[in-house]
């Protein structure tokens, strides 16, 4: 990967449209949305002003929004030939939305940006000129190069973004100052080559494309003014940070230990240790109080319940707010979760039916039984993930 430096004077010259192309559209702008009904018309109007000298289209990829978006998208598509949309059900995520949107386009050049007004659409012609002049293969709207303005960023988000970019530079040799944004433009061959190898996790699609792209990929950065969101709510949360961490793992070690295996193994190890320790402690305390060791089989289910509850509410914590259930619906989900895990808890109790003391080697038997019980937890967790994807 090579970083291409663009001088200010050269940027101004490249902002002028080149000769018309033979394709239907010179540029496709892909925008992932979730409950952005108020922002979509504003964005489309802005693009009409900025891109009035070229042939362009807007592709909205909507993840089953619960606001007025569905009706609005149909209305706007009927009124505008250069407005298309893709509504998705049973799956979600910014990266996969952008990938699917880009792959529905036939334009030679594709841009990705958000609908919330924070990305500087006035830079689109400059970015297009750089690509049409064959100066670069990818152009990034950067928040951190000279001339950029990201003063609307909170102090926390600024530090988080800078830290993430430093990691990308040191660990993955990405030479950009801002590879973590979601405002970029690329030539079609770049995404065609990268798409089969993208992990599709989280919100850092540009970073993923740069990692799997050709080694001779030419990348340029142009400064942008990062705006303020006018309508709707930000989708940034602790889940984005978790997804980014898993994405880093996937790119470093995923070839021999996929992220799903890491999640499942972590659940099994954590659950098994907690259940074993709780059972052992209760047996010890019971013996100190009565002078008699209780049967482990009678304690395993009791120790499994708090472990299962901890795991369940841990999964709730990493679930996007819009997909979290509340009240009686959450209680029903919890009961279903426990019922699915119950047979494995019963099996683990049967395994420990002869364990009367928590000492070695029977402590190993307690741990082995907890591992068996944890299989139920993993199955229940994967069931919940599938159920959540359908919301």
C-alpha positions as CSV (number, residue, x, y, z in Angstrom):
1,X,0.0,0.0,0.0
2,X,1.3,3.4,-0.9
3,X,0.1,6.8,0.4
4,X,-0.2,9.4,-2.4
5,X,0.3,13.0,-1.4
6,X,-2.0,15.5,-3.1
7,X,-1.0,19.2,-3.2
8,X,-3.7,21.8,-2.5
9,X,-3.4,23.4,-6.0
10,X,-3.6,19.9,-7.6
11,X,-6.7,19.2,-5.5
12,X,-8.4,22.4,-6.9
13,X,-7.7,21.4,-10.5
14,X,-8.9,17.8,-9.9
15,X,-12.2,19.1,-8.7
16,X,-13.3,19.9,-12.2
17,X,-15.3,17.1,-13.9
18,X,-13.6,15.1,-16.6
19,X,-15.1,14.1,-19.9
20,X,-18.4,12.1,-19.7
21,X,-18.0,8.3,-19.3
22,X,-19.8,5.6,-21.3
23,X,-21.4,4.1,-18.1
24,X,-24.9,4.9,-16.9
25,X,-23.5,6.7,-13.9
26,X,-20.1,8.2,-13.2
27,X,-20.5,7.8,-9.5
28,X,-22.6,5.7,-7.0
29,X,-22.9,7.0,-3.5
30,X,-23.7,4.2,-1.0
31,X,-25.2,5.2,2.3
32,X,-26.1,2.7,5.1
33,X,-29.1,3.9,7.2
34,X,-30.9,3.0,10.4
35,X,-33.8,5.3,11.4
36,X,-32.5,8.2,9.3
37,X,-35.8,9.2,7.7
38,X,-35.3,12.9,8.5
39,X,-31.7,13.0,7.2
40,X,-32.2,11.1,3.8
41,X,-34.0,13.9,2.0
42,X,-31.5,16.5,3.2
43,X,-28.6,14.4,2.0
44,X,-30.2,13.8,-1.4
45,X,-30.8,17.5,-1.9
46,X,-27.2,18.3,-0.9
47,X,-25.9,15.7,-3.4
48,X,-28.0,17.1,-6.1
49,X,-26.3,20.5,-5.6
50,X,-22.8,19.2,-5.3
51,X,-22.9,16.6,-8.1
52,X,-24.9,18.5,-10.6
53,X,-22.1,18.3,-13.3
54,X,-21.9,14.5,-13.4
55,X,-24.1,11.5,-13.7
56,X,-24.6,10.0,-10.2
57,X,-26.9,7.8,-8.2
58,X,-27.7,7.4,-4.5
59,X,-28.1,3.9,-3.1
60,X,-29.6,3.7,0.4
61,X,-29.1,0.4,2.3
62,X,-31.5,0.3,5.2
63,X,-31.4,-2.2,8.0
64,X,-35.2,-2.5,8.6
65,X,-35.7,1.0,10.2
66,X,-38.6,1.4,12.6
67,X,-39.2,5.1,11.7
68,X,-40.8,6.5,8.5
69,X,-37.9,5.3,6.3
70,X,-39.7,2.4,4.5
71,X,-42.4,4.6,3.0
72,X,-40.0,7.4,2.3
73,X,-37.6,5.2,0.4
74,X,-40.4,4.0,-1.9
75,X,-41.6,7.5,-2.5
76,X,-38.2,8.9,-3.3
77,X,-37.3,6.0,-5.6
78,X,-40.5,6.6,-7.6
79,X,-39.8,10.3,-8.0
80,X,-36.0,10.1,-8.8
81,X,-34.3,7.9,-11.4
82,X,-31.0,8.2,-9.6
83,X,-32.3,7.1,-6.2
84,X,-32.3,3.4,-5.3
85,X,-32.6,1.5,-2.0
86,X,-32.1,-1.9,-0.5
87,X,-33.9,-2.9,2.6
88,X,-32.4,-5.8,4.7
89,X,-34.1,-8.1,7.1
90,X,-32.5,-10.7,9.4
91,X,-29.1,-9.1,9.2
92,X,-27.5,-5.8,10.2
93,X,-24.2,-3.9,10.5
94,X,-22.7,-1.0,8.8
95,X,-19.9,-2.9,7.0
96,X,-22.1,-5.5,5.4
97,X,-24.6,-2.9,4.4
98,X,-22.0,-0.9,2.6
99,X,-20.6,-4.0,0.9
100,X,-24.0,-5.1,-0.4
101,X,-24.8,-1.6,-1.5
102,X,-21.5,-1.3,-3.5
103,X,-22.0,-4.7,-5.1
104,X,-25.4,-3.6,-6.4
105,X,-23.7,-0.8,-8.4
106,X,-22.3,-0.8,-11.9
107,X,-20.6,2.6,-11.7
108,X,-16.8,2.7,-12.3
109,X,-16.4,4.7,-9.0
110,X,-18.2,4.2,-5.7
111,X,-18.3,6.4,-2.6
112,X,-19.4,5.5,0.9
113,X,-20.7,8.0,3.4
114,X,-23.2,8.4,6.3
115,X,-26.6,10.0,6.1
116,X,-26.3,12.1,9.3
117,X,-24.7,15.2,7.8
118,X,-21.3,14.7,9.5
119,X,-19.5,13.8,6.3
120,X,-18.4,16.6,4.0
121,X,-20.2,16.0,0.7
122,X,-18.6,19.1,-0.8
123,X,-15.4,17.0,-1.1
124,X,-17.0,14.4,-3.4
125,X,-16.0,16.1,-6.6
126,X,-12.4,16.5,-5.4
127,X,-12.3,12.8,-4.5
128,X,-13.8,11.9,-7.9
129,X,-11.3,14.0,-9.8
130,X,-8.4,12.3,-8.0
131,X,-9.7,8.8,-9.0
132,X,-10.6,9.8,-12.6
133,X,-7.1,11.2,-13.1
134,X,-5.7,7.9,-12.0
135,X,-3.7,9.6,-9.2
136,X,-5.0,7.0,-6.6
137,X,-7.2,3.9,-6.3
138,X,-8.8,4.9,-3.0
139,X,-9.5,8.4,-1.6
140,X,-10.3,8.9,2.0
141,X,-12.1,11.9,3.5
142,X,-9.8,12.4,6.5
143,X,-10.5,14.1,9.8
144,X,-6.9,14.3,10.9
145,X,-4.7,15.6,8.0
146,X,-3.7,19.2,7.7
147,X,-6.7,21.4,6.8
148,X,-9.3,19.1,8.3
149,X,-11.7,20.2,11.1
150,X,-13.0,17.6,13.5
151,X,-13.9,20.1,16.3
152,X,-17.4,18.7,16.6
153,X,-15.9,15.4,17.8
154,X,-16.2,14.8,21.5
155,X,-12.9,14.6,23.4
156,X,-13.5,10.9,24.0
157,X,-14.3,10.1,20.4
158,X,-11.2,12.0,19.2
159,X,-8.9,10.1,21.5
160,X,-10.5,6.8,20.6
161,X,-10.2,7.5,16.9
162,X,-6.6,8.7,17.2
163,X,-5.7,5.6,19.3
164,X,-7.3,3.3,16.7
165,X,-5.4,5.0,13.9
166,X,-2.1,4.6,15.7
167,X,-2.8,0.9,16.1
168,X,-3.5,0.6,12.4
169,X,-0.3,2.3,11.6
170,X,1.9,0.3,14.0
171,X,0.3,-3.1,13.9
172,X,-0.9,-3.3,10.3
173,X,1.4,-0.8,8.5
174,X,-1.5,1.3,7.2
175,X,0.2,4.7,6.4
176,X,-3.0,6.8,6.6
177,X,-3.7,9.3,9.4
178,X,-7.4,8.4,9.3
179,X,-8.2,4.8,8.2
180,X,-11.1,4.5,10.7
181,X,-13.6,6.8,9.0
182,X,-16.6,5.8,6.9
183,X,-16.2,8.5,4.2
184,X,-14.2,7.2,1.2
185,X,-14.3,6.7,-2.5
186,X,-12.7,3.9,-4.6
187,X,-12.5,2.4,-8.0
188,X,-14.8,-0.5,-8.7
189,X,-11.9,-3.0,-9.3
190,X,-10.7,-2.4,-5.7
191,X,-14.0,-3.5,-4.0
192,X,-14.4,-6.3,-6.6
193,X,-11.0,-7.7,-5.5
194,X,-11.5,-7.1,-1.8
195,X,-15.1,-8.2,-1.3
196,X,-14.6,-12.0,-1.1
197,X,-12.0,-11.5,1.7
198,X,-13.8,-8.8,3.9
199,X,-14.9,-10.0,7.4
200,X,-17.9,-7.6,7.3
201,X,-17.7,-7.1,11.1
202,X,-18.4,-3.8,12.8
203,X,-18.1,-0.3,11.4
204,X,-14.5,-0.1,10.1
205,X,-15.0,-1.2,6.5
206,X,-12.3,1.1,5.0
207,X,-9.7,-0.3,7.4
208,X,-10.7,-3.8,6.3
209,X,-10.6,-2.9,2.6
210,X,-7.1,-1.5,3.0
211,X,-5.9,-4.7,4.7
212,X,-7.1,-7.1,2.1
213,X,-6.5,-4.9,-0.9
214,X,-3.6,-5.3,-3.4
215,X,-0.1,-4.5,-2.0
216,X,0.4,-1.8,-4.7
217,X,-2.9,0.0,-3.7
218,X,-2.5,3.8,-4.0
219,X,-4.4,5.7,-1.3
220,X,-4.9,9.5,-1.0
221,X,-6.3,11.6,1.9
222,X,-8.2,14.8,1.5
223,X,-9.1,17.0,4.5
224,X,-12.8,17.3,5.5
225,X,-14.9,19.4,7.8
226,X,-16.6,16.9,10.2
227,X,-20.1,18.2,10.8
228,X,-22.6,17.8,13.6
229,X,-25.6,15.4,13.5
230,X,-28.9,17.3,13.1
231,X,-31.4,14.5,13.4
232,X,-31.5,11.0,14.9
233,X,-29.1,9.3,17.2
234,X,-25.5,8.2,16.9
235,X,-25.0,4.5,16.4
236,X,-21.6,4.6,18.1
237,X,-21.5,2.6,21.3
238,X,-19.4,0.1,23.3
239,X,-20.5,-2.5,20.8
240,X,-18.5,-0.8,18.1
241,X,-15.4,-0.9,20.3
242,X,-16.0,-4.7,20.9
243,X,-16.5,-5.3,17.2
244,X,-13.3,-3.4,16.3
245,X,-11.4,-5.5,18.8
246,X,-12.8,-8.7,17.2
247,X,-11.9,-7.3,13.8
248,X,-8.3,-6.7,14.8
249,X,-8.1,-10.3,16.2
250,X,-9.7,-11.6,13.0
251,X,-7.1,-9.9,10.8
252,X,-4.1,-10.9,13.0
253,X,-5.0,-14.5,14.1
254,X,-8.4,-15.3,12.4
255,X,-6.8,-17.6,9.8
256,X,-6.1,-20.3,12.5
257,X,-8.4,-19.2,15.4
258,X,-11.6,-17.4,14.1
259,X,-13.4,-14.9,16.3
260,X,-16.4,-17.1,16.7
261,X,-14.2,-19.8,18.2
262,X,-12.7,-17.2,20.5
263,X,-16.1,-16.1,21.7
264,X,-17.3,-19.7,22.3
265,X,-14.1,-20.7,24.0
266,X,-14.2,-17.7,26.2
267,X,-17.8,-18.5,27.3
268,X,-16.9,-22.1,28.0
269,X,-13.8,-21.2,30.0
270,X,-15.5,-18.4,32.0
271,X,-18.6,-20.3,32.7
272,X,-16.7,-23.5,33.7
273,X,-14.4,-21.7,36.1
274,X,-17.2,-19.7,37.8
275,X,-19.4,-22.9,38.2
276,X,-16.5,-25.0,39.5
277,X,-15.4,-22.3,42.0
278,X,-19.0,-21.7,43.3
279,X,-19.6,-25.5,43.8
280,X,-16.3,-25.9,45.5
281,X,-16.8,-23.0,47.9
282,X,-20.3,-24.1,48.8
283,X,-19.1,-27.6,49.6
284,X,-16.3,-26.2,51.7
285,X,-18.5,-23.9,53.6
286,X,-21.2,-26.6,54.1
287,X,-18.5,-28.9,55.5
288,X,-17.2,-26.3,57.9
289,X,-20.7,-25.6,59.2
290,X,-22.0,-29.2,59.4
291,X,-18.9,-31.5,59.3
292,X,-20.5,-33.3,56.3
293,X,-19.7,-32.8,52.6
294,X,-22.9,-32.4,50.4
295,X,-23.1,-34.2,47.1
296,X,-21.8,-32.1,44.2
297,X,-24.7,-33.2,42.0
298,X,-27.1,-31.3,44.2
299,X,-25.0,-28.2,44.0
300,X,-24.0,-28.1,40.3
301,X,-27.5,-26.8,39.2
302,X,-27.5,-24.2,41.9
303,X,-24.0,-23.0,40.9
304,X,-24.9,-23.1,37.2
305,X,-27.9,-20.7,37.5
306,X,-25.9,-17.6,38.6
307,X,-23.3,-18.4,35.9
308,X,-26.0,-18.7,33.2
309,X,-27.6,-15.4,34.4
310,X,-24.2,-13.7,34.3
311,X,-23.6,-15.0,30.7
312,X,-27.2,-14.0,29.6
313,X,-26.9,-10.4,30.9
314,X,-23.4,-10.2,29.4
315,X,-25.0,-11.0,26.0
316,X,-27.7,-8.4,26.6
317,X,-25.0,-5.8,27.4
318,X,-23.4,-6.4,24.0
319,X,-26.7,-6.3,22.1
320,X,-27.6,-3.1,20.3
321,X,-30.2,-1.1,22.2
322,X,-32.7,-1.3,19.4
323,X,-32.7,-5.1,19.5
324,X,-32.9,-5.5,23.3
325,X,-36.1,-6.8,24.7
326,X,-37.8,-5.4,27.8
327,X,-40.3,-6.4,30.4
328,X,-42.1,-9.7,29.9
329,X,-40.5,-10.3,26.5
330,X,-37.0,-10.2,28.2
331,X,-38.3,-12.7,30.9
332,X,-39.5,-15.0,28.2
333,X,-36.2,-14.8,26.4
334,X,-34.4,-15.6,29.6
335,X,-36.6,-18.6,30.3
336,X,-36.0,-20.0,26.8
337,X,-32.3,-19.5,27.3
338,X,-32.3,-21.5,30.6
339,X,-34.5,-24.2,29.1
340,X,-32.1,-24.8,26.2
341,X,-29.1,-25.0,28.6
342,X,-31.0,-27.2,31.2
343,X,-30.3,-30.7,29.6
344,X,-26.5,-30.0,29.8
345,X,-26.7,-28.8,33.4
346,X,-28.6,-32.0,34.3
347,X,-26.0,-34.1,32.5
348,X,-23.2,-32.3,34.4
349,X,-25.0,-33.1,37.7
350,X,-25.2,-36.7,36.8
351,X,-21.5,-36.8,36.0
352,X,-20.8,-35.5,39.6
353,X,-23.3,-37.8,41.3
354,X,-20.5,-39.6,43.2
355,X,-18.4,-36.6,44.2
356,X,-18.6,-36.0,47.9
357,X,-15.5,-33.9,48.5
358,X,-14.0,-31.0,46.5
359,X,-10.4,-32.3,46.8
360,X,-8.1,-33.5,44.0
361,X,-8.7,-35.5,41.8
362,X,-12.5,-34.9,42.2
363,X,-12.0,-31.2,41.7
364,X,-11.0,-32.1,38.2
365,X,-14.3,-34.0,37.9
366,X,-16.2,-30.9,39.0
367,X,-14.4,-28.8,36.4
368,X,-15.1,-31.4,33.7
369,X,-18.8,-31.4,34.6
370,X,-18.8,-27.6,34.4
371,X,-17.3,-27.8,30.9
372,X,-20.2,-30.2,29.9
373,X,-22.7,-27.8,31.3
374,X,-21.1,-24.9,29.5
375,X,-21.8,-26.5,26.1
376,X,-25.5,-25.8,26.9
377,X,-24.6,-22.2,27.5
378,X,-22.9,-21.9,24.1
379,X,-25.8,-23.5,22.3
380,X,-28.3,-21.2,24.1
381,X,-26.1,-18.2,23.3
382,X,-26.0,-19.1,19.6
383,X,-29.7,-19.6,19.6
384,X,-30.2,-16.1,21.1
385,X,-27.9,-14.7,18.4
386,X,-30.0,-16.2,15.6
387,X,-33.2,-15.0,17.3
388,X,-31.8,-11.5,17.7
389,X,-30.8,-11.4,14.0
390,X,-34.5,-11.8,13.0
391,X,-35.7,-8.8,15.0
